[in-house]
Amino acid sequence: MKSYKVVEFGKPLQRVEEATPTPTGSQVLVRITAAGVCHSDVHLWEGYFDMGGGNKYSTQKTMNPPRTMGHEIVGEVAALGPDTKGATVGQKAVVYPWIGCGKCWYCTTGIEHLCATPQALGVNADGGYADHVLVPHAKYLFDYTGVPTELACLYACSGITAFGAVKKAQGNDGGKPVLVIGAGGVGLMGVQFARVVLGRDPIVADIDPKKRELALQQGACAAIDPRDADARKQVMALTGGTGVGAALDFVGAESTAQFGQRVLARGGRLIIVGLFGGTFSTPLPMFAFTGAQFIGSVTGSPAEMAEMMALVRAGKVTPVPLTTRKLDDADAALQDLRKGVIMGRAVLVP
């Protein structure tokens, strides 16, 4: 099999050819037909996440290179382990990559994406920048009938990440307008799921005019530049002076989190999704004064994956723009994403 691995952080991905693995136990071998290039891959490739104040969180132990990245995977079942049940050779499926240890409280209660000792594909275990991948169990395979293959893979991360974040606003936003900060690939998914799950066209904030225009095309009710001196006033005008019931920050920078906080309605939720990095501070009395809630959101559970894919298969979610690249162009696609020149999502195909 062929794969493109992180061998040294910050250096070009290296092509590796090795024996195609044979599944054992309940494992499933999937022949990959498409794999998304996610912005978190940029941070994983760099070898750290920016914690602010000059502090960095190393991904050395997490990744343990050499590592094949890629956690947005779709493919066809090529072989089954001797104990595998619930899958057939030739079956087409999206792979849920946020796999846990299977034994802890998080895993046994259905929220294994929060497991403290994960085995996530493309992060802790080899993933989708390859032509094959081993999946631990058939329960991680999800049907995508009726959805284009190149689009389907995106729901394994950008989709479930946006869906999981929007679900945290559901029932807690008082029916008020919602704000999506960042109209990149995941943010555009957030626009779609805000419309479907919350029943409202969100306001979008992004510094890139092209991305603001794309967000409007995807169903945003308004798109503003958060750097404008009157950006907060614009949001207040759009919300009748109340502020937003939820602000979903798909960037995760200090400036975006600060903006999200400033436009919250009383009791509103700031939901941090993005991993750009930095620090965030706010006067502690503001929590009590306003009833605001700050929440972190990381992907979504297998149950949420099933719920989301049902909506996708039903045609209730408008496809986001994507660009396809050959698997052999994996490093170039990653660098283009790092430079911010990709609109929507990039997908690798064999």
Salt bridges, closest charged atoms under 4 A:
GLU17 OE2 - ARG15 NH2 2.66
GLU18 OE2 - LYS5 NZ 3.39
ASP41 OD1 - HIS71 ND1 3.44
GLU46 OE1 - HIS43 ND1 3.80
GLU46 OE2 - ARG338 NE 3.53
GLU72 OE2 - ARG345 NH2 2.74
GLU76 OE1 - ARG31 NH2 3.55
ASP126 OD2 - LYS5 NZ 3.38
ASP126 OD1 - ARG67 NH1 2.96
ASP131 OD1 - HIS132 ND1 3.01
ASP143 OD2 - ARG313 NE 3.81
ASP173 OD2 - ARG200 NH1 2.68
ASP201 OD1 - ARG195 NE 2.85
ASP225 OD2 - ARG212 NH1 3.63
ASP225 OD2 - ARG227 NH2 3.02
GLU307 OE2 - LYS167 NZ 3.02
ASP328 OD1 - LYS2 NZ 3.08
ASP328 OD1 - ARG15 NH1 3.52
ASP336 OD2 - ARG325 NH2 2.70
